[in-house]
Amino acid sequence: MSEHFELPNQGVVFWPIGTGDSTTIMVDEDTAVQVDLRHTAKSEEDDTGEWFIIDELVKTLPQRNDRPFLSVFALTHPDQDHIQGFGELLKQVDIGELWHTPRVFRHFEENETLCDDAVTFRNEAERRRKAIVKDPDNIKSGDRLLIIGHDDILKEDKYAALPDSCKMTPGKDTSLLNGEDYAGSFVAFIHAPFSDDQAKDRNNTSLAMQVVLSSGSTKLEALLLGDREYPTIKRIFETTEEHENEEYLFWDILLAPHHCSKCVMYFKGEDEEDATFKKGIMDYFEKYAKDDASIVASAKSEFTDKKGDNPPHQKAREKYEEIIDSGKFLCTHEHPDKDDPKPMVFKLEDSGIGYPSSDKKGSASEAVTAATAGARGKPEPPPEQVGFGC
């Protein structure tokens, strides 16, 4: 059940919204970025533990022109548990810029149709595209668009007409939000989608990025990988190392991909009868984890491994817990306890990162200050199991 809550001046918030993603990044007290959204009918009931995220954003977001304002809404991929409630958000909140992958514009087969809120998002992206093409030298807040990734569809006339400032490819970083430069306090490095992701299922076309917030000499680095699974996450690490961009792999916070799915580290290769554990991917995660790093599972607290179960998976949780300090695996529906979950807040301050309190009597906004430190692990590439066919 929702209660009074305030966003941090600078930091990252993970909301208890069931099994789905809703991440709010505060760059400063006037600048907010929302990555994905899940607002369900269940969250209108008092006993689910899910928060009224749209209501909370309306109450707590910075204001522009007497309206709640998001500088950017970034959609990792158009699945319902990442976009649910967008139509209502669009009515109540002004959004300066949309970030999305080209997959949003694609036509879908019968078994891969878009949910209503994803259709609303696509329609809004299309409205913005038309406004930009009509007057590309005068793009206004509220019409801005950033399409991230390679796709043949962008060669079509109506998309090719978009200016280069509205397109971005992986392997680059940006400090621009809604046309304003936040160098020194914010940067996002884009890891994926890759050029050949367009043919993959929606999960593996997810926008993947490292987000860095800075305050003085202190940094908060977060890895947000959407719903990607083992092969494409492995490729992110391999490609980034190959291009000597290792600095973009470090993390204080890892949002467990696909809501703590075991598909991140258990995978069936071409020559395998069953999915097997791929130790190399966990070595990668551990290699780039900074001291006192946290892993966040944005999910309900029923971790199981029964056949046919959806994430969150207990197997995945156990593997994540092996690579971080005790108590640093955090579930949005276990914080501060299962009976009364609250938003999980990581604050960035000049003196360090304020981590969510582990005291069950404390509120989600309480934090203990801890200075960030360098990465742990060995410099050599981690081993990978033989027999995987990519």
C-alpha positions, 0 to 999 in steps of 0.5 A, spaced: 500 500 500 502 506 498 504 512 503 508 518 503 515 518 499 520 523 496 524 522 490 532 523 492 535 529 489 540 524 485 540 517 485 536 511 483 529 508 485 527 501 484 519 500 485 515 494 488 511 493 482 510 486 482 514 482 477 516 487 472 521 493 471 520 500 473 526 504 475 527 512 476 533 515 475 534 522 479 540 526 475 538 532 479 532 535 483 529 537 477 531 532 472 528 525 472 529 519 467 524 513 468 526 506 465 520 502 463 513 502 467 509 497 470 502 499 473 497 494 474 490 493 476 493 489 482 496 495 485 490 498 486 488 493 492 491 494 499 494 487 500 498 486 494 504 490 496 505 493 490 505 501 489 501 506 485 507 508 481 504 513 477 500 516 483 507 517 486 510 519 480 505 525 479 506 527 486 513 527 487 516 528 480 519 535 478 514 540 476 514 544 469 509 549 467 505 546 473 505 539 471 509 533 473 515 532 468 519 527 466 525 529 462 526 522 459 522 515 458 526 510 456 523 503 454 527 497 454 522 493 450 515 493 448 513 487 453 507 489 458 511 488 464 515 494 462 510 498 459 504 497 463 500 504 464 504 508 459 497 511 456 495 513 463 502 516 465 502 520 458 495 523 460 498 525 467 505 527 466 509 531 461 515 527 457 520 531 454 523 525 450 522 518 449 528 513 448 526 506 445 529 501 440 527 500 432 523 494 434 517 499 437 516 501 429 516 493 427 510 490 425 509 483 429 506 477 427 500 474 430 503 471 436 507 477 438 502 483 438 503 489 442 499 490 448 495 496 449 500 500 452 505 498 447 501 501 442 500 507 445 507 508 446 508 506 438 503 511 436 506 517 441 513 515 438 510 516 431 507 522 433 513 525 435 517 522 429 512 526 424 513 532 428 520 532 428 520 531 420 516 536 419 520 541 423 527 538 424 531 544 426 526 546 431 525 540 435 521 542 442 521 538 449 515 534 448 516 532 441 523 529 442 525 522 440 532 518 441 531 511 437 537 507 439 540 501 435 541 498 428 535 496 424 533 495 416 527 499 418 531 505 419 533 506 412 525 507 410 524 514 407 520 516 413 525 514 418 531 516 414 528 523 414 529 523 422 536 527 423 542 524 426 541 527 433 534 523 433 538 516 432 544 513 436 548 506 435 551 501 441 558 503 443 557 510 444 555 514 450 551 520 451 550 525 457 544 529 453 537 528 456 531 532 452 536 536 449 540 538 455 547 536 456 548 533 463 556 532 462 559 531 469 553 529 473 550 523 468 552 519 462 549 513 459 553 508 455 549 504 450 551 496 450 545 494 445 541 492 441 546 489 436 545 490 429 543 483 428 538 483 434 532 485 430 531 478 428 531 476 435 525 475 440 523 481 444 527 480 450 533 479 446 532 486 443 532 490 449 535 496 450 542 495 455 546 500 458 550 502 463 548 509 467 553 513 471 551 518 476 556 523 478 557 528 484 564 531 485 569 525 485 563 520 487 560 515 482 554 511 482 554 506 476 548 501 474 547 496 469 540 495 466 540 490 461 532 489 460 530 482 459 536 479 455 538 472 456 545 468 456 548 469 449 546 476 448 549 478 455 555 474 454 556 478 447 555 485 451 561 483 455 565 480 450 564 486 445 565 491 450 572 488 452 574 487 445 573 494 444 577 496 450 571 499 453 571 496 460 570 502 464 562 501 461 562 494 465 563 496 472 557 496 476 555 498 483 548 496 482 546 490 477 538 490 475 538 482 475 536 481 467 529 479 466 527 479 473 532 474 476 531 469 470 535 463 470 536 464 463 541 469 464 546 463 467 543 457 465 542 456 457 542 450 452 547 450 447 546 447 440 550 441 442 546 440 449 540 436 451 539 441 457 540 447 459 547 448 463 550 453 468 555 457 464 560 459 469 563 464 465 557 469 465 557 470 472 565 471 472 564 477 468 559 479 473 563 478 478 569 481 475 566 488 474 562 488 480 565 494 485 566 494 492 559 493 496 555 492 490 548 490 490 544 486 485 536 488 485 531 483 483 525 487 481 520 482 482 515 478 487 518 474 492 516 467 490 523 465 488 522 458 485 525 453 480 518 449 478 518 447 471 514 452 467 515 457 473 516 464 470 522 468 474 524 470 479 528 463 479 531 461 486 537 458 482 539 465 479 538 468 486 543 463 489 548 464 483 548 472 484 548 471 492 555 467 490 558 473 487 556 479 492 557 480 499 552 477 504 545 481 504 547 485 498 542 481 493 535 485 494 528 484 492 523 489 491 518 485 494 523 484 500 525 491 502 525 492 508 520 486 509 515 482 505 509 484 509 510 492 507 515 493 501 517 500 500 521 503 494 528 501 494 533 508 494 540 508 492 542 516 494 548 519 491 552 524 495 559 527 495 561 523 501 559 516 497 553 512 495 547 511 500 545 504 500 538 501 502 537 500 510 537 493 511 534 494 518 527 492 517 524 497 522 527 502 517 524 506 511 526 505 504 529 512 504 534 511 510 541 509 508 548 508 510 553 512 507 559 508 504 564 510 499 565 507 492 571 503 491 574 500 485 572 493 481 574 487 484 576 481 480 582 479 476 584 482 469 584 476 465 578 474 461 573 469 465 573 462 462 567 460 458 564 453 458 566 449 452 560 446 447 556 453 447 554 454 440 552 462 439 
